Amino acid sequence: MVPTLQPGERRVLNRWSLHLGAYGRGDLVVIKDGRDGMMEVKRIIGLPGETLQLREGNVHVGGRLLDEPYLAPGGYTYSRRMGEIPVVLGPDQYFVMGDNRLVSQDSRWFGPVDKGQLLGSVAQ
């Protein structure tokens, strides 16, 4: 999550957001990776029911360019796996990505995450 979080940095996990269902775009969340059970911090990019597309190095949600001020200057977003194919999120699905896009394994790699995989939000 560099540059937002630095290695070894500690933050508080708000588990109440899990029960309130109050996740929003841009929130940092802890997810439980269904492949290996590890916990990871990611940023919510796409919300349930939205259509998301990676195009020209940027993220587009509902056809509009997403402003991402948390990315390092000159950062860009792409995916060899997804290409520019639009992703339609289900009613309980979120699209999450790390802020260090060049090395992050996130929804571009493993697909959307179900609400049940979200363990809470990270206090910023």
C-alpha positions in Angstrom: 0.0 0.0 0.0 3.0 2.3 -0.4 2.9 5.3 -0.6 -0.3 5.4 1.7 1.1 2.9 4.2 4.7 2.2 4.9 6.2 -1.2 5.8 5.8 -1.9 9.5 3.3 1.0 10.0 0.4 0.2 12.4 -3.2 1.2 12.0 -6.5 0.5 13.8 -9.0 -1.9 12.2 -12.6 -0.7 12.5 -14.6 -3.9 12.7 -17.9 -2.0 13.2 -17.9 -1.0 9.6 -18.3 -4.7 8.9 -21.6 -4.7 10.7 -22.8 -1.3 9.5 -22.1 -2.1 5.9 -20.7 1.4 5.6 -18.0 0.8 3.0 -17.3 3.5 0.4 -15.1 4.1 -2.5 -11.6 5.0 -1.4 -11.9 3.3 2.0 -8.9 1.2 3.1 -10.1 -2.3 4.1 -8.6 -5.5 5.4 -9.6 -8.5 3.3 -9.1 -12.2 3.9 -7.7 -13.7 0.8 -9.7 -16.7 -0.1 -6.8 -18.4 -1.7 -4.4 -18.6 1.3 -6.3 -17.0 4.2 -3.8 -14.2 4.6 -5.0 -10.7 5.5 -4.2 -7.8 3.3 -4.9 -4.1 3.2 -6.5 -2.8 -0.1 -8.5 0.2 -1.2 -12.1 -0.1 -2.4 -12.3 1.1 -6.0 -15.6 -0.4 -7.2 -18.8 -0.7 -5.3 -21.6 -3.3 -5.6 -23.5 -3.0 -8.9 -21.0 -0.8 -10.6 -19.2 -1.3 -13.9 -15.5 -0.8 -13.8 -13.0 -0.7 -16.7 -9.2 -0.2 -16.9 -8.4 2.0 -19.8 -5.5 4.1 -20.9 -3.7 3.6 -17.6 -6.7 4.8 -15.6 -9.7 3.4 -13.8 -13.1 4.3 -15.2 -16.3 3.7 -13.1 -19.6 3.9 -14.9 -17.8 5.4 -17.9 -16.2 8.2 -15.8 -12.5 8.6 -15.0 -11.9 7.9 -11.3 -9.8 10.6 -9.5 -7.2 8.8 -7.5 -5.1 11.4 -5.6 -3.7 8.7 -3.3 -1.5 7.2 -6.1 2.1 8.2 -6.5 2.7 10.8 -9.2 3.1 9.2 -12.6 1.4 6.0 -11.4 -0.9 4.2 -13.8 -3.2 1.2 -13.6 -3.3 -1.7 -16.0 -3.9 -5.5 -16.0 -2.6 -8.0 -18.5 -5.3 -10.4 -17.2 -8.2 -8.0 -17.5 -7.2 -5.9 -20.4 -9.8 -3.3 -21.1 -12.8 -5.7 -20.5 -15.4 -4.1 -18.3 -16.2 -5.8 -15.0 -19.7 -5.7 -13.6 -19.8 -6.1 -9.8 -22.6 -8.2 -8.2 -24.8 -6.9 -5.4 -22.3 -7.9 -2.6 -19.1 -7.5 -4.5 -16.3 -4.9 -4.3 -13.3 -4.3 -6.5 -10.2 -3.6 -4.5 -6.7 -2.5 -5.4 -3.5 -1.7 -3.7 -2.0 1.8 -4.1 1.3 0.5 -5.4 -0.4 -0.7 -8.6 2.7 -2.1 -10.3 3.2 -4.8 -7.7 -0.1 -5.2 -6.0 -2.0 -8.5 -6.3 -5.6 -7.4 -6.0 -9.0 -7.7 -7.8 -7.1 -7.3 -11.1 -5.5 -10.6 -10.2 -8.1 -12.6 -8.2 -11.3 -10.8 -9.2 -13.9 -9.0 -7.1 -14.2 -9.7 -3.4 -17.4 -10.6 -1.7 -18.6 -8.5 1.3 -17.9 -11.5 3.5 -14.2 -11.3 2.8 -14.0 -7.7 4.2 -12.9 -7.8 7.8 -13.3 -4.1 8.5 -11.9 -0.7 7.5 -8.5 0.8 8.3 -8.5 4.1 10.2 -6.8 6.8 8.2 
